Amino acid sequence: MKAISCFKAYDVRGRVPDQLNEDIARRIGRAYAEVIKPGKVVVGHDIRLTSESIKGALVQGLLEQGVDVHDIGLCGTEEIYFATSHAGMGGGIAVTASHNPKDYNGMKFVREQSKPISGDTGLFDIQAMAEKDEFVAAPRPGQLHRLDTSEAYVRHLLSYVDIPALKPLKIVVDAGNGGAGRVVDLLEPHLPFEFIKLHHEPDGNFPNGVPNPLVPENRTATIAAVREHGADLGLGWDGDFDRCFFFDEHGEFIEGYYVVGLLAEAFLKRHGPARVVHDPRLVWNTIDIVESLGGEAVQSKTGHAFIKERMRLENAVYGGEMSAHHYFRDFAFCDSGMIPWLLVTGLVSAAGKGLSTLVAQRMEAYPCSGEINRTIENPAVVLERVEANYRQQAQSIEHVDGLSMVLRNWRFNLRMSNTEPVVRLNVESRGDTALMQDKTRELLELIDAP
């Protein structure tokens, strides 16, 4: 039995072909069929050069185990979520490696009603069965069908905005040669916006770098275009567009943390008091907004599968991660990279103000460092060292997801990534930018110390 190393905490990601290849994909398909027993499954693939062949092998494994497969073709991950719930499927699988390097690929899984599958809810059972590789083919192989849910998907996206109330905004959209451009084109005829399109065509060669606006150098083209065209808004996405990133009318990048607060406020004003789920990395702004509107802020472990599970448990109206994942109860509790920007265009239109004005007060009240990544040889040792350094001063210490510590007027979260060999640091303060910056430098010195 050979170990398969591409299974992570809540999805599959690995280098092709040594960590993920067609043989492994076929075995994963067979194992998914045996563990989940879905009956019928939606599959689709992103723009990576290996995605069609990996998907083909996955489909072969599913068919061998008697599962009927409905292929929606080139898509974003959220289209798999939508199709699974909309079409009443027993599960869904997106072949994607999101923002990982070009030579990577992977898969994201859901079961019926687009319920997530994580290491806590069956993913490692799929891994164990794929590694064992002892399958008996079904008496009747499954059947392969084509499925097109794009019209219903676009209709659902548009339901989040009052189209007649939208202003004729000028919007820079940077798909990063990922999959987002195709959906922008589907939405465009229904909206009063002028789109300035950058890196719009899908291209798995990633001629302008892997689409991931969390990397500062990947933002320069969007910033320049917003300023050059006098745009009202700038948008960027990762490769499978389940994350959406914002730039204000001045071309300034807006940390996802403040967008979480903005959308939480919008949903609570629309729906009344409700639960909002958030991750532990940056929290004070979200908690303040939610509680001021009579809602309840609920903390969850970081990661799309964990957030979705908690969303369902709490029946939360909205959930947000500062990494630019946004989750919606009416979208099967799943994350979407399209719904957030549609909502923000509605907020900008209604306010008659730029995005910078909508978030300025919150940024001043709770300044943050933004996420800082470090490659570390012994991350567990580093976390212990940091905790020991601040333990006597701490007002509270949590290990919900990595290390979270609250000190006098500032707090931080330091955690190991679930998908990459790095530690991630986030620092925030209560209205004191200088304190936040000073403590960020102090923490980085501790982290980088030999």
Summary of the structure (lengths in Angstrom):
residues: 450
radius of gyration: 21.7
end to end distance: 38.7
largest distance: 67.7
contacts: 1654
relative contact order: 0.10
helix: 40%
strand: 22%
